[in-house]
Amino acid sequence: MTRVFSGIKPTGHLTLGNYLGAMRRWAETDQHQADALFCVVDLHALTVDHDPARVRRLSRQAATLLLASGLDPERCTVFVQSHVDEHARLSYLLECVAADGEMRRMIQYKEKARREEARGGSVRLSLLTYPALMAADILAYRTDEAPVGDDQTQHVELARDLAVRFNQRYGQTFTVPRATPPKVAARVMNLHDPASKMGKSDDTGPGVVYLLDEPDAVRRKIMRAVTDDGRDVVYDRRERPGVANLLEILAACAGGEPEDLSGGYASYGALKKDVAEAVVEALGPLRRRHRELCADPGYVDGVLRAGAEKARRMARPTVDAAYRAIGLLPPA
Ligand code: AQP
C-alpha cells in the first residue's frame, strides 16, 4: 500500500490555502487510499521568532482542525512531530548528507530570511537546516508520496535528493518519495496581494482567509479582494492574477475548471459573491466539527497519544537502520 506523509506547521492560524492546498485532500482522498500519516510539525515552528505559549496553543488548534477537517484516527495516524524523537534523530544524519549550498538555494529560506532581516531580527540557523528536518519527517516513514501545496514541492525534491544520495553512499535505506501537488488550488494567493502566497504567518490579515474566521469575516475579506485592471472576467494567471486566484478558489470549493467558470460572470462583484458563498459553505462543516472537538479536549489528547505511539513504532526501524548504515556503533 502507498505510504503517505504530510505535515502542517503551527506558525499561525490555519488558512484557506492550507485547507485547499493540502488538508482537504488528506481527508477526502489520502486517508482512504493510502497508509497515511499526518503531523503537526511543531519543531518547524521554532525556526522563526516565536512565543512558546502561542506555539503550544496553535499546535493543539492545528491538531483539532486536522480532525475537524475529516481525518479519522481509525484510518490514518495523526500526531505531533515533537512527540516522536525519530524526526530529530534522523534530521542530524541528513544534515551530514546535505550540502550547505543546496540549503541556501531553498526559496522559502531566502524569503523568510529576508523577512526576518527586514524586521531587524536575526536569522536562526534552524531556518536554514529546516529542509533536512522536513526530509527526516518524510524519509523516517519510508514515504512514497508527500501531498503538499506548490510551495513545498522544492523541499520534497530535496528530500528525494537526500534519500538517493544516502542510499548511494551508505546502502539502500530510504524509499525515494515524490511530491503530489493538488490539481487545483495548489497555490492559493493572498487576496490583497495576489503575487504572494496566502500564508498563515505573513502578517497581512485582510488578505488571508483563516479557517476559523466567522462567515461574515470571510465574506468581507473576499468582497474586498483586489482584482485587476479591466472589467471582464477572464482566467489569466499572469495578466489577471487577482481574478485568477478567485476563479481557482471557486473551482476548488464548488467544482469545475477556472477557465470554464470565468464565462459565467459579467462582473467582478458577482464573481466575488459566489466565491464568498462557496468558501463559507466549504468551511461550514469544519467549523462545526471544530467546535464539537474543542468541547472534548480529552479525545484530541487520546488521538495524539495513540498517533505518536504508532508513528514511533513505524519510524524507529528505519532511523535505526540509517544510524547503522552511516557508521554509528549500535548500543550494546
Ligand atoms: N497558499 C497556499 N496554497 C496552497 N497550499 C498551501 N499550503 C500552505 N499555504 C498554501 C500547504 O499547506 C500545507 C501545510 O503548510 P505548512 O503549514 O507546513 O507551511 P507553509 O507551506 O509554509 O504554509 P504557510 O501557511 O505559508 O506557513 P508560514 O506562513 O508559516 O510559512 C503544505 O502542504 C503547504 O504546501
Residues whose N, C-alpha, C, O or C-beta is under 5 A from the ligand:
A	BS01	AQP	G7 I8 K9 T11 G17 N18 G21 A22 P147 V148 G149 D150 D151 Q152 A185 A186 R187 V188 K197 M198 G199 K200 S201 D202
